[in-house]
């Protein structure tokens, strides 16, 4: 068993920023960063699956997602953060010190920062693995700029899918929405926006069966679920907008969460329902889901954590 002032679970932009701030406050955080083999909570979070990041302030030429996360990790380590490349398997927050297990190894902490992130729901196609970041994306605000003048497609029929499609029409020459049902699931106002946008075309009762391209996306094989007709859309960009899933299974019955699994934090703070346990990043944010907002909330969690610890020991 080893004891730490602060234990950070997760190592995306939120967790690493929290580690930088708590380390600089001489709290010697331990970051349990996840496992490389895990798609849900791998070290570095979702940015490890992206190629170029062009909207993170301070990098006018852009920076590769994995490099950005490695720099953040090195910065945290420079100030004394320790890292354990492993996946947390169980927690007990019922009393202090809090308990966290990695298989049979027990770690205790005075305070916990949860930054396990979220994962985009995908289509389940083999080709997704090598085309993600090469024409296949899950974030229009992150990658839309790369598709100026292209014909692209958006998969999904909810509010977020229509929002992504509308945003992408600022760049693309045409956006095809691929909707599994014969109607949108989105709110009426969002449906009207889609129907009124001349750049948006909708393919109803349609699913994506396969992706074309080896090094970059060259098309999408689609199938009409009613007629069975199969065709190939010659799109160079495909945005999957069928939802996100927060990585919160570990905290069910432990921390308060919304019906969709996102952790609930007190308004304007990173406090969860348990004093001394804080949450930051995409694990509690299903609105913005950007690297910069995750980093900002990681800073909030670290400051909240530092002040709370000071109050306990004061």
N, C-alpha and C positions, 0 to 999 in steps of 0.2 A: 504494500500500500504506500502511495506517496501523496502528500498534501500540498495544495497550492492555494495562493490567495485567490486567483482567478483562473477559471478553466473555460476556454472558448471551444465550442463544438461547431466545427465547420470552418472552411478557409477560403471562401470566395471573397469578393471585395469588402463585404460587411465584416466578416470574421477577421480578415487580415488588418483592416483599419482599426477594429477594436483591439487587436493585438498590439498594433503600433502605439496606440494611445495608452493602453494599460501598461505596456512595457516602459514607456517614457515616464509613467507615474510610479515607477519602481515597484510594480505589483507582480512582476515576474510571471506573466501568464503562460499556461500550458495550452497549446492549440492542438486539439485532436482533429486532424485535417481530413479524415476520410481515407478511402482506399482507391488506388488508381483503377482497379477492376470494376468499381461501382459506378454505374451511370447516374445514380441518384445523388450521391454525395461525394464525388471524387475531389481530391485536392484541387483547390483553385476554382471550384464551382463551374458554372455554365460557360464562363469565359474561356475555359480550356477547350471548349468545343467550337469556338468561333475562330475566324481567321483574323482579319484586320479590324481593329477598333479605331474609328475615326472621330468619335464624339466624346472622348474622355479628355477633359481640359488638360493642357500642358503638353500635348503631343500633336503639334500642328501637322506633322507628316503622317500621323496615325501610328499605331503600334499593334503588334500581334497580341491577341488575347492571352496566350500562355506566357509571353514575355512580360506583359503588364502584371500578371499575377506573381510571377517569379520575382520581379522587382519589389513588389509589396511584401512578399515573404522575406526577402533579404533585408528589407528595411525594418521589419518587425524583429528579425533575429539580431540585427545590429544593436537594438535597444534591450536585448535580453529575453525575448520571447523564446520559449522552447516549443518544438514541434514533435508530434507523434503521428506517424502515418499509419492510421488504423481507423476502424469504424466502431463507434460507440454501440454497444449491444444492449445496455440497460441503464436506467437512471433511478435514483430514489431522492426526491426533493422534499420528503415529508419532514425532515429535520435537518438542522445544521450541525456539523458540516455536511454539505450535499455530497451524495455518492454517485459516481459514474463508473460503469464497468466497461472494459474492453475484453470481452470473453471472460477469462478468469481473473484478470488483473483489475484491482480496485484503485480508483483515484478519488480523493476527497478535495473539496474546495469550499472556501468561504463564500464565493459568489460564482455564478454561472452566466455565460453569455451564449445564447443559442443563435447560431447563424447557419443553419443547415440548408437554407435556400429552397428552391423549388425546381421542378423540371417541367419542360414543355412536353405535353402529350404529343406523341408522334404517330405516324401512320402504320408503323410496324413492318416497313419494307426493308429488305436487305440493303438496297442501294442507299438508304438514308445515311448509313455509317460513313461512306466515303464522299458523299455529296453535301453533307452538312457544312455550310461555310463556303461552298463552291457552287452557288446557285440555289441551294436549298437553305431556307432560313426560318426562324421562328419569331423574328422581331423586325417589323417594318421600320420602326423608328431608328433601329440600329443600322439596317442594311439597305433601306430603300434608295438611298443616294446612288448606290452602285448600279442601279437599273434604269438610269436615265435613257429614255428612248426605246426601252425593251418592251416586248410583250411578255407579261408575267401572269401568274395565277395565284389565287388565294384559296386554301381549303378551309371550309367552315361556314356555318350559317348563323352564328350568334352575333351579338353586339360587337365583340372584339374583332371578329372576322370582317365585318362591314367597316369598322373603324380603320382597320389595317388597309383594306382595299381602297377606301377613300383617301387615306394618306398616300398610298402608293401611286394614285393617279396624278399626283404632283410631279412624278418622275417618269412613270411608264407611259408608253403610247397606248396601251390597252391592258386592262386587268380583267381576267376571267375568274369569276367566283365559282368554285366547285362545291355544290351543296348536295349532301346525301339525300335529303328529303325533297318534297315538292313545294316546300315553303321555307322561309327563314324562321329561325328560332328567336331572332332579334326583336327588340321593341319596335313599335310602329314607326316611331320617328326615324330610327336607324334604317328600317326597311325603305322608307320614302327616300332617304338620302341615296341609297344604293340604286333605286329605280330611276331617280332623277339625274344620276351622273352618267353623261354620255360615254365616258370611257370604260364603264363597268358593264360587262356582259355576264349573265348568270347561266350556268349549266345545272339544271335541276336533276334530281334523282341520279346523281353521278358520283362515282368514287374513283380514287387513284389506285390503279393496280400495280403500276411499276414506274420507275424513273429511267430516263434514257440519258446516257453519258457516263464516261469513265472518270475523266479528270474534272469536268464541269458539267452542269446540267444542260442538256440539249433538248429535253422534251419530257412530257408526262403522258403515260398510257392511261387513259380513262375509260370507264365502263358505265353505261347506262344500266342501272339496276332493274329497270322495268323492261326494257327491250333487249338487254344483253349486248347491245352494240358496243364494240370496242374501237377506239380511235386514239390517235396520238396528237396531243396539243404541242405545237412547236414553241414552247415557252423556254426562256433562258433563266427564269426565276420562278421559284415556287415557295410560297409562304404558308406554313402550316399554322392555322389559328383555331385549333380545336380545344384549347384550354391548357391550363397549367395545374400541376399537382404539387403542393408543398410537401417537403420531406419532414413530416411531423408524426409518423407512425410511432416513433419512440416516445412521444409525449402524450399519447392518448390516455385520458383519465388522470393525467398529471398536471398539464397546463390547460387553461381555458383556450378553446379554439372555436372558430366559426364553423358553420355546417360544412363548408368546403375544405376544412382542415387547416386554414391559415391561423397562426397564433394571434391571440388578441393582446394588444398592448394598450396601456392607458393613453388617452389622447395627448399628443405632444410629448410623449416620452417613450422609453423602451421597457418600462416596467411591465412584467406579466402579473398574473394573479398571485404569484408567490414572491414575497419579498426576497431580494437577493438573486432572483433569476430574471435575466433581461433577454430580450429578443430583438434582432435587427436583420435588415436585408429582406430578401424575397420570401423568407419564411413567414413574414408578417405583412408583406406589402404585395397586394395583387392589383395595385393601381398603376404604379410607375414602372417597376421592374427594370430599372436601368442600373448599370454598374456604378454610376456616380451617386444615385440616390441610395443605393445599398451601402456605398462607402460612407456617405453622410450619416446614415442611421447607425453604422458601426461606430462612428465617432460619438454619436449620442449615447449609445449603449455603454461605451467605455467611460464617458464622463458621469453618466448616471451611476454606474457601478462604483467608480472611484469615490463619489460623494456619499453613496450609501455605505460603503465600507468604512469611510471616515466617521460617519455618524454612529456606526455600531461600536467602533473602538474609541470614540471620543467620550 
